[in-house]
Amino acid sequence: MATREWVRFNESSKAKRNREQHVELNGGLFTKGKKGWKWTATPVVERVTAPPIPKTETPKKKKFGLG
């Protein structure tokens, strides 16, 4: 039995549009196989960055004013 998604991406009259929208929302790509179009997700690569170095501020001199 075919799943709802398989029918949307293969047998529907709007299959091409449905595949394009799915790629826009979720990334990845569709490849044509023996049994129809198959979606494969692209692996998510997270970049690890070093935490920002906090800036040290010089202490401000207190002003004693007359007034």
Protein Blocks (a to p, Z undefined) as FASTA:
>chain_A
ZZfklmmmmmpmklmmmmmmmmmmngpjddddfkbccddddddddddddddddddddddd
ddddeZZ
